[in-house]
Amino acid sequence: MKKSWLIGAVVLVLGVILGVLMMVLHGSMVENSGVVDKPVEKFPLSVEMYDKGEVVEITASEFNQLVTEKKSFVVVLHMVVCPAEFPVTNSAKELAHSEGMVIYSLVEDEFKQTFLAETIKYLPSVAIIHEGELAGYLDAEADKDVRYYKTAEGLKEWMEQWIEKGENEMEKDVSLEINGKEYRVVLEDNVTAKELMERLPLTISMSELNGNEKYFYFDRAFSSAPEAVGRVEAGDLMLYGDDCLVLFYESFETPYAYTRIGWIENVGGLKDAVGKGNVRVKFELN
């Protein structure tokens, strides 16, 4: 009889210990019922998410393109008409403005055309996407998530469990190495330059064209805003179309349209450095 009682006590103690261990392990995850089964490692949003402070309505097609490009961003998911959606959408707008960040918004019909609908069953919600994958979301049916919906402060608290604080201002210059010679490139303050910065460090082989420029085609397009520049200067770094990086080493008039990315601060010896053929160029953040 004593043995049976002792065995029962041991089993009870082991059960308690196991329960405590399960709680500890659960505590190592983000305290949110809508979370992917991975420990959370904080990450920054894509740099263009800090370009301006607003909530931007997007389509399923635009969302899917962001996923294809492996962007990291926040998206509010909401119904067309529902009183319960207003606190979270208003919180998102307030947070976007105060933090100077872009938060995307998807209406229900568009949301259903994305992979998010496979996991998120109830709206409104907010999802965090990390490099094209769902990192976590607010569950409209979970009591513990309700407090995050009500205010911008609550939404910010929830988001900061995943997201590292981003910078509204980016580093404005990079170093450019060509055949052992180093140059400083000053970047424009635009989305294209920020996207290039996001891909650094980068080493590419640039091809020769027309005795005045070197170019390289990327596999993945950039955001672009081409304009008729009229004249290029030696040292200008520009984007032709949405995927062709061009480094000019001569100055001349041009009828072509480009998106400005930056310029080399001191172009002395640039023409000799790039040579007459293809050239290997290394870009790094200063």
LINJO-V220007 format. One line per field, one symbol per residue. ss: DSSP state (A for helix, B for strand, O for the rest). phi: phi as a letter, one per 30 degrees, with the letter a starting at -180 (. if undefined). burial: b if it has 24 or more other ideal C-beta (glycine too) atoms within 12 Angstrom, else e. A space follows every 10 residues. Layout:
ss->???
phi->???
burial->???
This chain:
ss->OAAAAAAAAA AAAAAAAAAA AAAAAAAOOO OOOOBOOOOO OOBOOOAAAA OOOBBBBOOA AAAAAAAAOO OOBBBBBBOO OOOOAAAAAA AAAAAAAAAO OBBBBBBAAA AOOOAAAAOO OOOOBBBBBB OOBBBBBOOO OOAAAAAAAA OAAAAAAAAO OOBOOOOOOO OOBBBBBBOO BBBBBBBOOO AAAAAAAAOO OBBBBBBBBO OOBBBBBOOO OOOOOOBBOO BBOOOBBBBB OOOBBBBBOO OBBOOOBBBB BBBBOOOOOA AAAAOOOOBB BBBBBO
phi->.ddddddddd dddddddddd ddddddddcd dadcbddbdd cdbddeeddc dacaccdbcd dddddddedh dcacbdcbdd baedddeddd dddddeddci bccdbbdedd edccddddcd cbcdabcccc hibdcaadcd ccedcedddd bdddddeddd dccdddcdcc dcbbcbcbhi ccbcccddcb ddddddedcd dbbbcccdai ibacbbcddc dcdbbdbddi bccejdcbcc ibbcdbcccb cadbddcbcd claddbceid ddddiccdbd bccbdd
burial->eeeeeeeeee eeeeeeeeee eeeeeeeeeb ebbbbbeeeb eebbbbbbbb beeebbbbeb eebeebbebe bbbbbbbbbe eeeebebbbb bbbbbbeebe bbbbbbbbeb beebebeebb ebbbbbbbbb eeebbbbbbb eeeebeebbe ebebbbebbb bbbeebeeeb eebbbbbbee ebbbbbbbeb bbbbbbbbbb ebebebeebe ebbbbbebee ebbbeeeebe ebbbbbbbbb eeebbbbbbb eeeeebebbb bbbbbebeeb bebbeeeebe bbbebe
